[in-house]
Amino acid sequence: MTENEKKLLQAKHRLEEAEMHDRQKERKARTRRLIQEGAILEKALPQTTQMTLKQLEDFLCEVFKPIR
């Protein structure tokens, strides 16, 4: 393997590592946002804490259904 090939391979690996780091950062940010939104929902509508996910979905769809 020539020196240029090694450098190219190293650059490719650095790029892949940077992309992986960015994806991980985005996942963590999304997870944090979802947790915060869930906490706000529970604070605003405490009755939702006793609902199953399906019941919660149905409740929210009913409350926020589009008016036509």
C-alpha positions as CSV (number, residue, x, y, z in Angstrom):
1,M,0.0,0.0,0.0
2,T,1.5,3.3,-1.0
3,E,1.7,6.4,1.2
4,N,-1.0,8.2,-0.7
5,E,-3.4,5.2,-0.4
6,K,-2.7,5.1,3.4
7,K,-3.5,8.8,3.7
8,L,-6.6,8.4,1.6
9,L,-7.8,5.5,3.8
10,Q,-7.1,7.5,6.9
11,A,-9.0,10.5,5.6
12,K,-11.9,8.2,4.8
13,H,-11.9,6.7,8.3
14,R,-11.8,10.2,9.9
15,L,-14.8,11.3,7.8
16,E,-16.7,8.1,8.7
17,E,-15.9,8.7,12.4
18,A,-17.0,12.3,12.2
19,E,-20.3,11.3,10.5
20,M,-20.9,8.7,13.1
21,H,-20.3,11.2,15.9
22,D,-22.7,13.6,14.2
23,R,-25.4,10.9,14.0
24,Q,-24.9,10.0,17.6
25,K,-25.2,13.7,18.6
26,E,-28.4,14.1,16.6
27,R,-29.9,10.9,18.3
28,K,-29.0,12.2,21.8
29,A,-30.6,15.6,21.0
30,R,-33.8,13.9,19.7
31,T,-34.0,11.7,22.8
32,R,-33.6,14.7,25.1
33,R,-36.2,16.7,23.2
34,L,-38.7,13.7,23.3
35,I,-38.1,13.4,27.1
36,Q,-38.7,17.1,27.6
37,E,-41.8,17.1,25.5
38,G,-43.2,14.1,27.4
39,A,-42.5,15.9,30.7
40,I,-44.4,18.9,29.5
41,L,-47.3,16.7,28.4
42,E,-47.5,15.1,31.8
43,K,-47.3,18.4,33.6
44,A,-50.0,20.0,31.4
45,L,-52.3,16.9,31.3
46,P,-51.6,14.8,34.5
47,Q,-54.4,12.4,33.6
48,T,-52.3,11.1,30.7
49,T,-49.8,9.4,33.0
50,Q,-52.4,6.7,33.7
51,M,-53.1,6.1,30.0
52,T,-51.6,3.4,27.8
53,L,-49.7,4.6,24.7
54,K,-52.7,3.7,22.5
55,Q,-55.1,5.6,24.8
56,L,-52.8,8.6,24.8
57,E,-52.6,8.5,21.0
58,D,-56.4,8.3,20.7
59,F,-56.9,11.1,23.2
60,L,-54.5,13.4,21.5
61,C,-55.8,12.6,18.0
62,E,-59.4,13.4,19.3
63,V,-58.4,16.6,21.0
64,F,-56.3,17.9,18.1
65,K,-58.2,16.5,15.2
66,P,-58.3,18.9,12.2
67,I,-61.5,21.0,11.9
68,R,-63.0,20.8,8.4
